[in-house]
Amino acid sequence: MLLQVDFEISFTFPESTPVVLMMFLHPSRDSTVRSQEQFSIQPPVPVSRLIDNFGNRCARAVVPAGFVVFRNSAIVEDSGLPDLVVPEAAQSAVQDLPDFTLPFLLPSRYCEVDSELKDLAWTLFRNTPPGWPRVQAVCDFTHRHIRFDYQQARPTRTALEAYRERVGVCRDYMHLAITLCRCLNIPARYCTGYLGDIGVPAQPSPMDFSAWFEVFLGGQWYSFDARNNTPRIGRVLMARGRDAADVAITTSFGNSQLQRFKVGTEAV
């Protein structure tokens, strides 16, 4: 199947401001792109491209004072199949893990592995079979524990705060699940991208970028989604990192005010 993915995000800036943008498809999607990305900034400014330490495509620019619009669109091919489910995927001992997975066992900005969540994780999940069943148990717990509410979104909420407050948005579900997995010695990383209402009832709320997470089991990374807690069709990855701090769509080095935020993902 073919998916049209796009967004339009606009801000007002009180003065000329440097920005870092993570608004692009992840390089791992290159082989599936059927209509190249059409990225633009209005008014036009010079843009320099880079790849960050996590392998994500980024850009730098200095935008002028006033109203600025960021847009991108592309058509990508998708298998049309839901996320893989591999119940037999095994958990590796820490000493046997590849070096590149180790940062995804450690505490990060929003994932306090070195907190009361470690004791909680082992209390809740020590008797679950290690590997896929244990990660699924973490997702089941997180899905039940947090109530989804856009009105309660807060960009500073950490995994521990999400556990205590029991409310949040998709990033909060993922931060809690990632932290519990890391506490259980399972490498886990945060993902952001497009996820449309494909194969599920359409949601009445406006579409947003989506968060999910990946765990390293059986020698490879697998996708999990503690908010939806069911395999989904059509995830289109934009960026990966330790948590949401590593994959911010826009980072401005000065004041800005969001004016418009529109995201689209549709089968074509």
C-alpha positions as CSV (number, residue, x, y, z in Angstrom):
1,M,0.0,0.0,0.0
2,L,1.0,3.6,-0.5
3,L,0.8,6.2,2.2
4,Q,0.8,10.0,1.8
5,V,2.5,11.6,4.8
6,D,2.6,15.3,5.4
7,F,2.5,18.2,7.8
8,E,2.3,21.9,8.1
9,I,3.5,23.6,11.2
10,S,3.7,27.4,11.7
11,F,5.2,29.6,14.4
12,T,5.6,33.3,15.0
13,F,9.1,34.4,16.1
14,P,9.7,37.8,17.7
15,E,13.2,38.0,16.3
16,S,15.6,36.1,13.9
17,T,16.1,32.7,15.6
18,P,18.3,29.6,15.0
19,V,16.3,26.3,14.8
20,V,17.1,22.6,14.6
21,L,14.6,20.6,12.8
22,M,13.9,16.8,12.8
23,M,11.1,16.9,10.2
24,F,12.3,14.2,7.8
25,L,11.8,10.5,7.1
26,H,14.3,8.3,8.8
27,P,17.1,6.9,6.5
28,S,15.8,3.4,7.2
29,R,12.7,4.3,5.1
30,D,14.7,5.4,2.0
31,S,14.0,2.2,0.1
32,T,10.2,2.6,0.6
33,V,10.0,6.3,-0.6
34,R,8.0,6.5,-3.9
35,S,7.6,10.3,-4.0
36,Q,10.5,12.2,-2.6
37,E,10.1,14.5,0.4
38,Q,9.0,18.1,-0.4
39,F,10.4,20.0,2.5
40,S,10.1,23.8,2.6
41,I,10.3,26.8,4.9
42,Q,8.3,29.9,4.2
43,P,9.8,32.5,3.9
44,P,12.7,30.6,2.3
45,V,16.0,30.5,4.2
46,P,19.3,28.6,3.7
47,V,19.1,25.1,5.3
48,S,22.0,22.8,6.2
49,R,21.5,19.1,6.6
50,L,23.1,16.7,9.1
51,I,22.8,13.2,10.6
52,D,22.7,13.2,14.4
53,N,24.3,10.7,16.8
54,F,21.3,8.4,16.6
55,G,21.2,8.3,12.8
56,N,18.3,10.7,12.4
57,R,18.0,13.3,9.6
58,C,18.1,16.9,10.9
59,A,18.4,20.4,9.5
60,R,19.7,23.7,10.8
61,A,18.4,27.1,9.8
62,V,18.0,30.7,11.0
63,V,14.4,31.8,10.5
64,P,13.4,35.5,10.3
65,A,11.2,37.4,12.7
66,G,7.5,37.0,12.0
67,F,5.3,34.2,10.7
68,V,7.2,31.1,9.5
69,V,5.7,27.9,8.0
70,F,7.4,24.5,7.9
71,R,6.0,21.9,5.5
72,N,6.9,18.4,4.2
73,S,5.2,15.7,2.3
74,A,6.1,12.4,0.7
75,I,4.6,9.1,-0.5
76,V,6.0,5.9,1.0
77,E,5.3,2.3,0.4
78,D,4.1,0.1,3.3
79,S,3.6,-3.6,3.5
80,G,0.1,-3.1,4.8
81,L,0.8,-5.7,7.5
82,P,0.5,-5.0,11.2
83,D,3.5,-4.8,13.6
84,L,5.4,-8.1,13.9
85,V,4.5,-10.2,16.9
86,V,7.2,-12.8,17.8
87,P,6.3,-14.3,21.2
88,E,9.4,-16.5,21.2
89,A,11.8,-13.5,20.8
90,A,14.3,-14.0,23.6
91,Q,16.0,-11.6,26.0
92,S,19.8,-11.5,26.1
93,A,21.9,-11.3,29.2
94,V,23.4,-7.9,29.6
95,Q,26.9,-9.2,29.1
96,D,25.8,-10.7,25.7
97,L,24.2,-7.5,24.3
98,P,25.9,-5.7,21.4
99,D,27.6,-2.5,22.4
100,F,25.2,-0.3,20.5
101,T,22.3,-1.3,22.7
102,L,23.9,-0.2,26.0
103,P,22.8,3.5,25.9
104,F,19.2,2.2,25.8
105,L,19.6,0.5,29.2
106,L,20.7,3.7,31.0
107,P,18.7,6.6,32.5
108,S,17.9,9.5,30.2
109,R,16.1,12.8,30.5
110,Y,12.6,11.4,30.7
111,C,13.3,7.8,31.7
112,E,14.5,7.6,35.3
113,V,15.8,4.0,35.5
114,D,17.6,5.0,38.7
115,S,14.4,5.6,40.7
116,E,11.6,3.8,42.5
117,L,10.6,2.4,39.1
118,K,13.3,-0.2,39.3
119,D,11.9,-1.8,42.4
120,L,8.4,-1.5,40.9
121,A,9.5,-3.2,37.7
122,W,11.0,-6.2,39.5
123,T,8.0,-6.4,41.9
124,L,5.5,-6.4,39.0
125,F,7.3,-8.5,36.4
126,R,9.9,-10.8,38.0
127,N,7.6,-13.8,37.5
128,T,6.8,-13.1,33.9
129,P,8.8,-15.1,31.3
130,P,11.8,-13.0,30.1
131,G,11.7,-11.8,26.5
132,W,8.6,-10.9,24.5
133,P,6.1,-12.0,27.2
134,R,7.8,-9.7,29.7
135,V,7.7,-6.7,27.4
136,Q,4.1,-7.4,26.6
137,A,3.3,-7.5,30.3
138,V,5.0,-4.1,30.6
139,C,2.8,-2.7,27.8
140,D,-0.4,-4.2,29.3
141,F,0.4,-2.6,32.7
142,T,1.2,0.8,31.2
143,H,-1.8,0.7,28.9
144,R,-4.1,0.1,32.0
145,H,-2.2,2.5,34.3
146,I,-2.3,5.7,32.3
147,R,-5.4,7.5,31.2
148,F,-5.0,9.3,27.8
149,D,-5.9,13.0,27.9
150,Y,-4.6,15.6,25.5
151,Q,-5.7,18.3,28.0
152,Q,-3.3,16.9,30.5
153,A,-0.3,17.0,28.2
154,R,2.9,18.5,29.7
155,P,6.2,18.5,27.9
156,T,8.2,18.1,31.1
157,R,6.5,15.0,32.5
158,T,8.9,12.2,33.1
159,A,8.2,8.4,33.3
160,L,8.1,8.5,37.1
161,E,5.7,11.5,37.1
162,A,3.5,9.6,34.5
163,Y,3.4,6.6,36.8
164,R,2.4,8.8,39.8
165,E,-0.1,11.0,38.0
166,R,-1.6,8.1,35.9
167,V,-2.5,10.5,33.0
168,G,-0.7,11.6,29.8
169,V,-0.4,11.4,26.1
170,C,1.4,8.8,23.9
171,R,4.9,10.0,24.8
172,D,4.1,9.5,28.5
173,Y,3.0,5.9,27.8
174,M,6.2,5.2,26.0
175,H,8.5,6.8,28.6
176,L,7.0,4.7,31.3
177,A,7.2,1.5,29.3
178,I,10.7,2.2,28.1
179,T,11.8,2.9,31.7
180,L,10.3,-0.3,33.0
181,C,11.9,-2.3,30.2
182,R,15.3,-0.8,30.9
183,C,14.9,-1.5,34.6
184,L,14.4,-5.1,33.6
185,N,17.6,-5.1,31.5
186,I,15.8,-4.9,28.2
187,P,17.2,-2.3,25.8
188,A,14.4,0.1,24.8
189,R,14.4,3.2,22.6
190,Y,11.9,5.9,21.8
191,C,10.5,6.4,18.3
192,T,8.4,9.1,16.7
193,G,6.8,9.3,13.3
194,Y,3.5,9.0,11.4
195,L,0.7,6.6,12.3
196,G,-2.6,7.0,10.6
197,D,-6.0,5.4,11.4
198,I,-5.3,2.5,9.0
199,G,-7.2,-0.7,9.8
200,V,-8.8,0.8,12.9
201,P,-11.8,3.1,13.5
202,A,-10.9,6.8,12.7
203,Q,-10.3,8.9,15.8
204,P,-12.3,12.1,16.1
205,S,-9.3,14.2,17.4
206,P,-6.9,15.9,14.9
207,M,-4.0,13.7,13.8
208,D,-0.6,14.2,15.5
209,F,2.8,12.7,15.2
210,S,2.8,9.4,17.1
211,A,5.2,7.8,19.6
212,W,6.0,4.2,20.0
213,F,9.1,2.3,21.2
214,E,11.4,-0.5,20.2
215,V,13.0,-3.2,22.3
216,F,16.0,-5.4,21.4
217,L,15.1,-9.0,21.6
218,G,16.4,-12.0,19.8
219,G,19.1,-10.0,18.1
220,Q,16.9,-7.3,16.6
221,W,14.6,-4.4,17.4
222,Y,10.9,-4.8,17.5
223,S,8.1,-2.2,17.8
224,F,5.8,-2.0,20.7
225,D,3.1,0.6,21.5
226,A,1.9,0.9,25.1
227,R,-0.8,3.4,24.3
228,N,-2.7,1.5,21.6
229,N,-1.4,-1.9,22.9
230,T,-2.2,-3.7,19.7
231,P,-0.3,-4.3,16.4
232,R,-0.9,-1.4,14.0
233,I,-0.5,-0.9,10.3
234,G,1.5,1.9,8.6
235,R,4.1,3.2,11.1
236,V,6.4,5.6,9.2
237,L,9.5,6.3,11.2
238,M,11.0,9.8,11.5
239,A,13.4,9.6,14.4
240,R,14.7,7.4,17.2
241,G,16.5,8.2,20.4
242,R,16.8,7.5,24.1
243,D,13.5,9.4,24.8
244,A,11.5,12.4,23.5
245,A,14.3,14.8,24.3
246,D,16.4,13.3,21.4
247,V,13.7,13.5,18.8
248,A,12.1,16.9,19.1
249,I,10.5,17.9,15.8
250,T,11.5,21.5,16.3
251,T,14.0,23.1,18.7
252,S,14.2,26.9,18.6
253,F,17.0,28.8,20.3
254,G,14.8,31.7,21.2
255,N,11.2,32.5,21.8
256,S,8.5,31.2,19.5
257,Q,4.7,30.7,19.6
258,L,3.0,27.8,17.8
259,Q,0.2,29.0,15.4
260,R,-0.8,25.9,13.4
261,F,-0.1,22.2,13.7
262,K,-1.5,19.9,11.0
263,V,-0.3,16.3,10.4
264,G,-1.7,13.9,7.8
265,T,-1.3,10.2,7.1
266,E,-3.6,8.6,4.5
267,A,-3.6,5.6,2.2
268,V,-3.5,6.6,-1.5
